Amino acid sequence: MAAGRRAPPEPGGGPVLLQGVFGVGPSPGAASCSLVLTARELQVRRPGGSSGGSAGPDAALRLADCVSSAAFPAAAAAACFSLVCYPFRGPRWGSPARQRLERTFRVYGGPDAEGNLRIAQAWSRRIRELSVPAVPVQDGDSYGVLPRPCRALVLLNPQSGAGRALEDFQAVVQPMLAEADVAATVFVTERPHHAHEKVRDEDLSQWDTLVVMSGDGLLYEVVNGLMERPDWEEAMKKPLCILPGGSGNALAASINYYAGNDHVAKKKLLTNCTFILCKGLHTQMDLVSLSTASGKRLFSFLGFGWGFISDVDIDSEKYRWLGNARFTLGTLQCLAKLRVYQGRLSYLPLVPTAQGTPRDPPEPVTNGHIPLPAGTGAPGSLPPDSLLVPLGQPVPAHWTVVPEEEFVTVYAIYQSHLGTNLLMAPAARLRDGCIHLFYLKAGISRTALLRIFLAMARGAHLDLNCPYLCYVPVQAFRLEPRAAAGIMTVDGEALACEPVQGQVHGRLCRIVCGS
């Protein structure tokens, strides 16, 4: 029927962009319905339904939930257009999750088959255009949208987590990407550092995005592989994407949280994150540069830990086949043999501005040379750690040194989630310029420690007002263990126990996000 005729504004959906009467489904003789397309939704009104005046539609398909639309010829000189959406559907219990919904409409009122197909194509094209995420106006040009068609390199570790990453990719992810016109080239890793080498040496111009289907450790490999490239500044403009395929899946849970979604896990979380990839919105993300006494320099997107939390992470590796449940078992085991670690912790507090964003300290410090802003050094040189002095020197006078030197754990996190079920830093955001530093002082009981981690499941651990739990937002930190005792981790990967310091580098890479 008629396509392209404007009409008065419709309640709830905005001005009408297209409207017409079509058949429901692809079969001839099916019931008809009235469709109204606005900038936000496709409204469906069936005969005898609420068709008049200010009454709402019988159904409304939100274009924010739509990942694809197509037009195609049908029998009897008709044509069809369809759309695939992933709206949230609430179960009887638990959190709502996205579920696939496909709707097809039959165009039969045109002058001929060619005319019907043109109408179907016009509707399908307009639906696709309106389904592209609106780029937020705040923060200047920090947001972007992946192109369509989109070329994705998927780096997948088949051994991560419970060992189902490849199976889940084929069952859940691949069909969704195909619908959204995302062509996936799958690279299955065969050994440690395989992904690191791949992205370090590969011609990245072949792809529009780099997708990691694994736990957080594989993305850590990818980030550091990219930072080793001579053209790292250009390479880090390539949007990264995380799909949960491991045990902890902290960044995937954080991305889901930042999108405003309810907490979900397992395949529900995978569906949510794949939907976010299908929509294609991406933005900037902070990284933290870590320097060790042995001379290593690493780049981290999630967190650095020492003590209890790292003990749980690494000691529970042998229970990887349990998936996320490995952390529960590991926590109970580490509680039974609770340890105390000695060392000195120092930090540079975050200095907020009136807008709530950090600013530089009053005077930058040097590493034996004059620090330069990122991008002003020699071509290919990494961003300087302008807030840090060498580990062999005392921290600057404007830093804070924690008076206590006995800890149960120290954890510097830059995302909201420590794991799928652990909301450690509810205020964290992708580019807040902040390291959220937590430490637990020695003397805490096992019961109080367990209570903290139970409350962390809902992000309420600070509400307990436990005198042993300390939290401070910082720009940089230094940790100097007295002995090489205890496990250190960076983004969930084991690190030799030695003096470490780090500082945040704002907006150093790009990540596919939901908002």
SVG drawing of the C-alpha trace seen along z (x, -y; Angstrom):
<svg xmlns="http://www.w3.org/2000/svg" viewBox="-13 -23 80 52">
<polyline fill="none" stroke="black" stroke-width="0.4" points="0.0,0.0 1.0,-3.6 4.6,-4.2 6.2,-7.5 3.1,-9.6 3.5,-11.7 0.8,-11.9 0.1,-13.8 2.2,-12.9 1.3,-9.6 1.1,-9.4 4.2,-7.8 6.2,-7.1 6.8,-10.5 5.8,-11.7 4.7,-9.1 7.3,-8.5 5.6,-5.7 2.2,-3.9 0.3,-1.3 -1.8,1.8 -0.1,5.2 -0.6,8.9 0.7,10.5 3.3,13.1 4.5,14.2 1.5,16.4 -1.3,15.2 -4.7,14.8 -3.2,14.0 -4.9,11.4 -4.0,7.8 -2.7,5.2 -2.0,1.5 1.6,0.5 2.9,-2.9 6.6,-3.6 8.0,-6.3 11.6,-7.2 11.5,-4.9 9.2,-2.0 7.1,0.0 3.5,0.0 1.2,2.8 -2.6,2.4 -4.7,5.4 -8.3,5.2 -10.7,4.8 -7.9,3.8 -7.2,0.4 -7.2,-1.6 -8.6,-4.9 -7.6,-8.2 -5.1,-8.2 -5.3,-4.5 -2.0,-2.7 -1.0,0.0 -1.7,3.7 2.1,4.2 5.1,1.9 8.5,3.2 11.2,0.9 13.8,0.1 16.4,-0.1 15.9,3.7 16.1,4.3 19.3,5.8 18.2,6.3 15.5,5.9 15.2,7.3 12.9,7.2 12.3,10.1 9.8,11.2 6.8,13.4 4.3,15.5 1.3,14.1 3.2,10.9 3.5,9.8 6.6,8.9 7.6,9.1 9.7,7.2 10.9,8.6 12.7,7.4 14.5,9.2 14.5,7.8 15.8,8.9 13.5,7.3 13.8,8.0 11.4,10.7 10.8,11.2 10.7,14.8 8.5,15.8 11.6,15.4 15.0,14.0 16.1,11.1 14.7,10.3 16.8,11.3 16.9,10.6 15.0,13.1 14.8,13.3 11.6,12.0 11.1,12.0 8.1,10.4 7.3,10.6 4.8,8.4 3.3,9.0 3.0,6.2 0.2,6.9 -1.5,3.7 1.0,2.3 0.4,2.1 2.6,5.1 5.3,7.4 8.0,4.8 5.9,2.1 5.3,4.3 9.0,5.0 9.8,1.3 7.4,0.7 8.9,3.5 12.4,2.2 11.4,-1.3 10.1,0.0 13.1,2.3 15.6,-0.4 13.9,-3.0 13.8,-0.4 17.5,0.3 18.3,-3.4 16.3,-4.1 17.7,-1.1 21.3,-2.5 22.1,-3.7 22.0,-7.4 25.5,-8.6 25.3,-10.4 26.0,-14.1 28.0,-14.4 31.8,-14.0 32.3,-15.4 33.4,-12.7 34.1,-9.9 31.4,-7.7 31.1,-5.9 29.1,-3.2 30.5,-0.1 29.8,-0.1 27.4,2.2 28.4,4.5 30.9,5.1 34.0,7.2 34.9,8.8 38.0,10.8 36.8,13.1 39.6,14.4 38.3,17.4 39.9,19.6 38.2,23.0 39.7,24.0 38.5,20.9 36.1,21.4 34.2,24.6 35.5,25.2 32.2,24.3 33.3,21.1 33.4,22.5 30.1,24.3 28.4,21.2 29.8,19.1 28.3,21.4 25.0,21.7 24.3,18.2 26.7,15.6 27.2,16.7 23.4,16.6 23.0,13.2 26.0,11.7 24.8,13.1 21.4,11.4 23.1,8.1 25.3,8.2 28.5,8.8 30.9,11.1 33.0,13.0 36.4,14.4 37.1,16.9 40.7,17.3 40.9,20.2 43.8,19.9 46.0,22.9 48.5,21.8 49.2,19.1 50.1,15.7 48.7,16.9 46.2,14.0 48.9,11.6 51.1,12.6 48.2,12.5 47.1,8.9 50.7,7.7 51.7,8.9 48.5,8.8 47.3,6.3 44.3,5.0 42.9,3.0 41.0,6.2 38.6,5.8 36.4,3.2 36.4,4.6 38.4,7.2 36.1,9.5 37.3,11.6 35.2,14.7 36.9,15.9 37.6,14.8 39.3,11.5 42.8,13.0 42.5,13.2 41.5,9.6 44.6,8.8 46.7,10.6 45.1,8.6 45.5,5.2 49.2,5.8 49.7,7.3 48.3,4.1 50.4,1.9 53.6,3.7 52.8,2.6 54.9,-0.3 51.6,-1.8 49.9,-1.2 48.2,-4.6 46.4,-3.8 45.8,-0.1 44.2,-1.2 41.5,-3.1 40.2,0.3 37.1,1.0 37.5,4.0 34.6,6.2 34.3,8.7 31.9,11.7 31.8,13.8 33.4,17.2 35.4,17.7 34.8,18.1 35.0,14.6 33.8,12.5 34.3,9.3 34.5,6.8 31.4,8.4 29.5,8.1 30.7,4.5 29.6,3.7 26.2,5.2 26.0,3.1 27.0,-0.2 24.2,0.5 21.7,0.3 20.8,4.0 19.8,6.2 22.4,8.6 22.5,11.9 25.0,14.6 25.9,17.5 24.0,17.5 21.8,14.6 24.9,12.5 26.3,13.8 23.1,12.9 23.1,9.4 26.8,8.8 26.3,10.1 23.3,7.9 25.5,4.9 28.0,6.0 25.2,6.2 24.1,2.6 27.7,1.5 28.0,-1.5 31.6,-2.0 33.4,-4.5 36.7,-5.2 38.0,-3.2 40.8,-4.0 43.8,-1.7 46.2,-1.5 50.0,-1.3 51.7,1.1 55.5,1.0 57.3,3.7 60.6,3.8 61.9,6.3 61.4,3.8 58.1,5.0 55.5,2.6 52.0,3.9 48.7,2.4 45.6,3.4 41.9,2.8 40.4,4.5 42.4,4.6 45.6,5.4 45.4,7.5 47.5,8.9 46.5,11.2 43.2,12.9 41.4,12.0 44.3,13.0 44.8,16.1 41.2,17.1 41.6,16.3 44.7,18.3 44.2,21.1 40.8,21.9 42.2,22.4 42.2,26.1 38.4,25.9 38.0,24.1 35.6,26.8 33.1,25.5 32.8,22.2 32.0,19.2 31.3,21.6 35.1,22.1 35.3,18.7 32.9,19.8 34.8,22.9 38.1,21.0 36.8,18.4 35.9,21.0 39.2,22.7 41.2,19.4 39.0,18.4 40.0,21.6 43.7,20.7 43.4,16.9 46.8,15.2 48.2,11.8 50.7,10.0 53.2,7.3 54.0,4.4 53.7,0.7 50.8,-0.8 51.0,-4.4 48.7,-6.3 47.9,-9.6 44.4,-10.6 42.0,-11.5 41.5,-15.3 37.9,-15.9 36.8,-19.0 33.5,-20.7 32.2,-18.4 33.3,-15.4 36.2,-14.4 39.8,-14.1 42.4,-16.7 46.2,-16.5 48.1,-16.9 49.5,-20.4 52.9,-19.5 53.9,-16.5 56.8,-14.4 59.5,-13.0 61.1,-9.6 64.6,-11.2 63.4,-13.1 60.8,-15.7 57.5,-13.8 55.6,-14.4 51.9,-14.0 50.8,-10.9 51.4,-11.3 54.1,-14.0 57.1,-11.6 58.9,-9.8 56.7,-7.9 55.6,-4.7 56.7,-5.6 54.3,-4.6 52.5,-7.1 54.8,-8.3 53.8,-7.6 54.0,-11.3 52.5,-10.7 55.2,-8.2 58.8,-8.2 61.1,-5.2 60.3,-2.4 63.7,-2.9 62.8,-6.4 60.4,-7.5 56.9,-8.5 56.4,-12.2 55.4,-14.3 51.8,-14.9 51.1,-11.1 49.5,-9.3 51.3,-6.4 49.0,-4.0 50.2,-3.7 49.2,-0.1 51.6,2.4 49.7,5.7 47.0,6.5 44.6,9.4 44.2,8.1 44.8,5.1 42.9,4.6 43.0,1.7 40.0,2.0 38.9,-0.2 35.7,1.5 32.5,2.1 32.7,5.8 35.4,8.1 33.5,11.1 30.1,11.9 28.6,11.9 30.8,9.4 29.9,5.7 33.0,4.3 33.0,0.6 29.4,-0.4 30.5,-4.0 33.2,-2.9 32.7,-3.8 34.7,-3.1 36.4,-6.4 36.2,-8.0 39.9,-8.5 39.9,-6.7 41.5,-3.7 39.2,-2.4 41.6,-1.2 40.4,1.2 42.4,2.7 41.5,4.9 43.7,4.5 44.9,7.4 42.7,8.3 39.4,8.9 37.6,12.1 36.7,14.8 33.0,14.1 33.4,10.4 35.4,11.2 32.7,13.6 30.0,11.0 31.9,8.5 32.0,10.8 28.3,11.8 27.4,8.0 29.6,7.4 27.2,9.5 24.8,6.5 27.5,3.8 26.6,3.1 29.9,4.1 30.8,0.5 27.4,0.1 28.6,2.5 31.0,-0.2 33.6,2.5 36.5,0.7 39.0,3.1 37.7,2.3 39.1,-0.8 38.3,-2.4 39.8,-5.4 39.6,-6.7 43.1,-7.3 45.0,-8.3 48.1,-6.2 49.4,-3.8 52.4,-1.9 52.6,1.5 55.9,2.7 55.6,6.1 58.2,6.8 58.9,10.3 58.0,12.2 55.1,13.7 51.6,14.0 50.0,14.0 49.8,10.9 47.4,10.7 46.7,8.3 43.4,8.7 43.1,12.2 46.6,13.3 49.3,14.3 52.2,11.9 55.5,12.3 55.3,10.8 57.5,7.7 57.1,4.0 54.5,2.6 53.2,-0.8 50.6,-2.0 48.8,-5.1 45.6,-5.5 45.8,-6.7 42.5,-8.2 40.7,-7.0 43.6,-5.0 41.5,-2.4 38.0,-1.8 35.4,0.7 32.0,1.8 29.4,0.7 25.7,0.5 25.5,-3.2"/>
</svg>
